[in-house]
Amino acid sequence: MLKLKLHWQILIALVLAVLIGAWAGQEGTLFGVRLYSVFDFVGSLFLNALKMIIVPLIVSSIIVGIAGIGGGHGLARIGGKTLLYYMATSLVAILIGLFFVNLLSPGIIDGQPANEVLGLSQQQAGIARETVGERGANDIAGVFLSMIPANIVAAAANGQMLGLIFFSLLYGFFMARIEEDFAEAQYNFWNGMFNIMMAITDLVMKFAPLGIFALVAKVVAETELDQLTELAQTLGLFAAAVLLALLAHVLIFLPLLLKFLGKVRPRRHYRAMAPAMLTAFSTASSAATLPLTMECVEKNAGVSNRTSSVVLPLGATINMDGTALYECVAAIFIAQAYGLELGFATQFTIVLIALLTSIGVAGIPAASLVAIAIILAAIGLPLEALGLILAVDRILDMFRTSVNVFSDSCGAVIIARSEGETDLLVDEQPAVKTA
């Protein structure tokens, strides 16, 4: 039987998931077994397997990468380039979102604010309050405080990525500065762990098409046909503004960076990153996709572990191009729907807060909704306004996560090129890994 490449296997799984999920719904059965429960079980199993390898993979990868860089100057140089890239691409993403939401004006219907047409039910308002709670701008400071965890074991258990990254950076930095015998033993241990974790990642990804099929089929089964019709009628223009802005960012801006700064062909990079992007789409989680992102960047795109171990874990935590873009579009859509006059000062405020919160709230559950709540408070809109976008938030989350992951991978290639790496997407490099 012909072996299909991983990205084709995942694409076929996505198509089958939509068809079978729509057919089965939440009550469909096969041989007396409810299919929705099977989707939920298999999808959760796949997500658990991905999450299982995140902590040891990221810790070992960062420690080995930092120790390999050597001097503090090298670490500061790569770290500085990484932060500059992430801030610049997030800002451009926000401005692209600003352009499309002003062009389409999804919050204005027939010249009137869309709030009267859409309506805001008490149920939606209650869901918004429950999702975001009493969180506000002070939570950003709390996230930055978590960069220095009081208990590294607890941080690992709770998935506090910023704390793990900071500890691993320190560990790798000072590991290269102890006595040579001890340093060599430590390096061999962590390098061995990294290689073991990459092998386990290979094993998990053999089941990626099955896991992704189950995850997407579950989402489709949960969505009623009449809900889809209603969403298309009321929130279609808002979703179109978000999707067009995301497409412009991922198909125009980022490829230009790859071509002129990374000196690589964008089309080949798309092929190299296809498995990671499709997995990000189905899981809607940059962190859960991180093991596969690292594998695609290193094995398919040819970036060294020295670079990827610094750029990618930071990117999965703080680089949220798609999220920042979505925050901006959503906030302005809600402002339009409530009839708020959007002058230059108001839009500048939204851009600035979206840029800062895309980094600051990355570790908070329902991060984009929390960030949008902060923006709404800053421009004087009620929290209940979040109810306008809750219906399409989950679907759009899948798209913006794919953009986040692709931007991370572009950053790894560009920074690797700036560090003098030459084996990026060379001809003998496989386009994608096969399962």
N, C-alpha and C positions, 0 to 999 in steps of 0.2 A: 504493500500500500504506500502511495506517495506521501512522503513526510512534508507537511506544510510548515512554513516558518511560524514562529510564535505569534507574530502580530496578525497573521491571517487566521490562525486558530482562535485568537481572541475576538477578531471581527466576526467570525462565523458564530462564536458563542454569544456575542451580543445580539445578532440577528435572531438566533433561535430563542434567546431569552425574551425578547420582545414578543415574538409570536406565541410562544408557549405560555408566558406569563399572562398575556392578554386573554388567551383561551382559558387558562385554568382559573384565574381570579383567586380570591381567598378561600373559595369553597370547593374548587375542583378537586376530584380524587382520581386515583389510578390504583386499581386492585385494592380498593378500600382505604388507601393511604392518602391523606390530604396533601396535595402537592405543595401548598404554601408552607407547610411545616417542613417539608423536605428542603425547599429553597432556603428557608431560614436556618436550618441545621447545617447544610453544606456551606452556605455563605459565611456563617459564624465560624465554622471550622477553618475555612481558608483565612479569614481575617485574624483569627487567633494565631495561626501558624506564622503569618507575617509579623504580627506584633511580638511574638515570642522571640524572634531573632533581632529585633530592633536594638535593644539595649546592648547585648554583647557585640553586635556587629559595629554599632556606632562608636562605642567606647574603644574597642580594639583598633578600629580604622583610624580614629583621630589620634590615638596615642602613637601608633606606628607612623602615621603621616607627619606628625609634629616632630617626633624624634628624628625622622629622616630629613626634615628641613635643616636641622642643626641649630644654627645661631638664632638669637632672638630677632636679629634684623630680618632674616628670611621670613620668619613667622609674621612679623609686623608688616612686611611688604605684602605678602599674600592676603593677610587679614584686611589690610587697608584697601587693597584692590577689590576684595570681595564686598566689603561694606559699600564702597563707592558705586560698584556695579548695581547692587541691590537697591540702593536709594535712587539711583538715576532711572533704572527701568521701572520701578514702582511709580515714580513721578510722571514719567511719560505715559504709563498705563492709565493713570488717573486723568491726565489731560486728554487722552483719547476718549475715555469714557465721558468726560465733560463735553467734548465736541458732539458726540452722538446723542447724548441725552438732550442737549439744547437743540440739535438739528431735528430730532423726531418729536420732542415735547410729549412724551407718553402720558404725562400727568394732566394734559389738557385735552378734553374731548369736546368737539364742536364748540370750541371757544370758551368752554366752562371747565372749572376745576373738576377733576375726575372723582373726587371724594363723594360727590352727590350721586354720580352714576354707579360707582363701585359699591358704595356703602361700606360701613365698618361695623361688623356685628360685635356684640358683647363677647361672644365666644372667641372671636379672633383677638380681641383686646386682652381677654384673660390668658390666652396662650402666649401672647407677647410678653405679658407681665411675668408669667411663670418661667418662660425661657430665659429672660434677661434678669429678672429679679430686681434687686436694688443696686445692681452694679452701675458704676459710673467711671469718671476719669481717674479716681483714686485707685481703681483696680490695675491701671497701667503701672503705677509705682510698685504695686504688689508683685506684678509679673517680673519686673526688673530685679526686685529683691530676691526672687526665686533663682536668680542666676548664681547666687552663692547659697547652696542648700545647707541647712544645719545638719542634715543626716543624708549622706550620699546614697546609702542603701534604701532609705525611704524615697528619695528622689527617683531612684531606679524603679522601685516598686510602683510609684505613682505616675511614671512616665513623664517626669518633669525634664524635658529635653534641654532647656537652657542650662539648668544646673548640671546635668550630665556633661554637656559640651564644655562648660567652663572648667569643671573638674578634670576632664580628659585633656584639655589644653594645658592645664598646669602640670598634670602628671607627665605628659609627653615632653614638655619643655624642660622639666627638671630631671627627667630620666636620662636625657642626653648630657647631663652635667655631673653625674655621680661617677665613682670610680669605674674604669673601663670594664673590669670583670663583671661587676654588678650590672652595669648598663647593658652589656652584651646578653647576659642571662635574661634580663627583663625584656629586651627587644625580641629575643628569640621566642619567649613565651607569648607576648602579645601578637607578634607576627604569625605564630602558629595558630592562635585563636582566630585571628582575622581570616586566615585561609580556610580554617574549618567552617567558620560562619558563612563564607562565600560558597562553600560546597553545599551547606545546608540550604542556602538560598537557591542554588541550582535545583535542588530536590523539590523545594516548595513550588518553584515556578513551573515545574512539569505539570502541576495540577492547577495552574493559573486559569486556563480556559474553563475548567469545570467550576472553580470557585467564582469566577466573574459571571458565568452564566447564572449561577444561583443568586448572586447578589442583585443583578439587574432584573432577573425574573421576579424576585420578591418585590422590588420597587414597582414594576409594571403591574403585578397582581394586586398591589395595594391601591392603585389608582383607578377609580371608576371612570367609565366612558363619559358620563354626563359631567364629571369634574373636568375632564380634559376639554370638553366643548366649552364649558363656562370659562375656563382659564384662557382659551384661545380668544374668546370674545372680549374679555375684560382686561386681561393682563398681557395680551399678545404683543402689543407695541412696546411695553416695558421690557419684556423678554427679548424682543428683537433688538432694542437699543443695547442691551447687555451683550448679546451674542455677536452683533456686528462689531462692537468695540473690542471684544475678545479676539475675534477673527482678525481685525486690523492689527492688533498687537502681535498676535502669534504668526500671522502670514506676511506682514509687511515690515514692522519695526524690528522684531527679533531676527528674522532672516538677514536684514541689512547689517545688523551687528555681527552676525556670524560671517558674512561675506567680507566685510571690510576690516573688522577687528580680529575675528577668529581665523580669517584666511581659509575657510572651508566652504564646501558647497552646501547650502542649506538643505537641498533635497536629500542629500546623503545623511545629514544629521536627523532629518525627520524619520528616515528609515531606521536609523540606529536607535532612536528613542521611542519608536512606535509601541513596543511592549509596555514600557513604563507609562506612557501617556494614556494608553487604553486601560491599564490597571488603575491609574489615578482617576480616570473617568468613572470606573465602576465602583471604586472604594470611597471616592470623595475625601481622600485623606492623603496629604503629602507625606505624613510620617509613616503610614502603613506602606506607602509605595517606595519609601526610601531605599530598602534593600535592593529592589529591582532597578531603581534609578542609578544607584552606584554601580551595579553590574553592567547596565547598558552603557554608562559613561566610560567605564574603564575598559570593558571588553569590546564593545562595539564602536565607541567613538575614539578609543585610544588614549584617553587622559590618564595620567599617572595617579596612583593612589596618594602620592605626596600632595597633589593638588586637590583631588576629589574629596579626600578625607577632611579637608578644611572647608571647602566651598559648599558641598552638598548638605552636610548636616546643618550648617548655619542657614542654608537656603530653605530647607524643610521647616525651619523654625521661624525665621524672620523675613524671608523673601516671599511676599504674597502679592505679586503683580495682579493676578486675576481678582483676588479678594479686594485689594485697594481700589481697583477699577469698579468693581461691583458696589462697594460702599459709596463711592461718589455718585454713580448712576442712581442707586436706590434712594439716597438722601435727597437728591435733586428731584427725582420722580415724586417722592412723598411731598416735598415742598411745593411742587407744581400742583399736585392733587389737592393740597390744602389752600391753594391760592396765595401762597407766600411770594412776595415780590423778591426776585433773585437779582440783586445788584452785584456789582463787581466784588464788593467787600464780602458779601455773603458767600459767593462762589469761591473766593480765595480762602475764606475760613474753612469751607468744606474740603477743598483740596489739601490744605495744610493738615487738618485733623485726620483726613483719610490716610495721608502719608504716614503720620505718626502712629495712628492706631493700627495700621496694617502690620506694624512691627510690635507695638506694645501689647496688643491683646492676642497675639498668636498662640499663647499657651492656654487661653481661656476657652472652655467648651462653648459652642455656638459663637465662635469668635466674631464672625461677620455681623451677626445680629447685635452683639454687645457694642461693636464699633459703631454701627449705624445708630444705636441708641445714644451713644456719646455725641455723635454729630447732631442728631435731632435736638438734644438738650441744648447744644451750643447755639443753634439757630432758632430756638424757641418753639419747637413743635412737641406735641405730646407723645409719650411712649406708645400709646394705643395705635399710632400711625403705622407701627411695624406690622400690624395685622394686614395691611394692604399687600405686602409682599410675601407673607408666609406661605401662600399657596404654591408659589413657584420657586421658593428659595432652595428646596432640596434638589430640584432638577438643575437649576443654574449652578448650584454648588459643584455638581459633577463636572461641568464645563470649566469653571474657573480653577478647579484643582488641577486639571490637565494643563492649563496655562501656567499655573504656578510651577509645576514640575518641569515643563519645557523650558521656562525661563532659568530655573536652577541649572539645567544641563547646558544651556547656552553660556551661562556664566562660567561654568567649569571649563568649557572649551576655550573661551576667550581669555580667561586668566592663565590657563595652561599655555596658550600661544604666547602671551606676554612674558611668561617665565622661560621661554625658549624651547618648549616641547615641540617636536617636529613630527611625531608619529600619530597625528590626529586625522582620523578618517582616511587612512591611506588605502590604496587599492587592494592590498592583500588582506585588509581588515574585513571580517564578515559584516554584512550589513546589519543583520540582527541575529540573535542567538536562536538556534532551533531547539525545540523541545524533543 
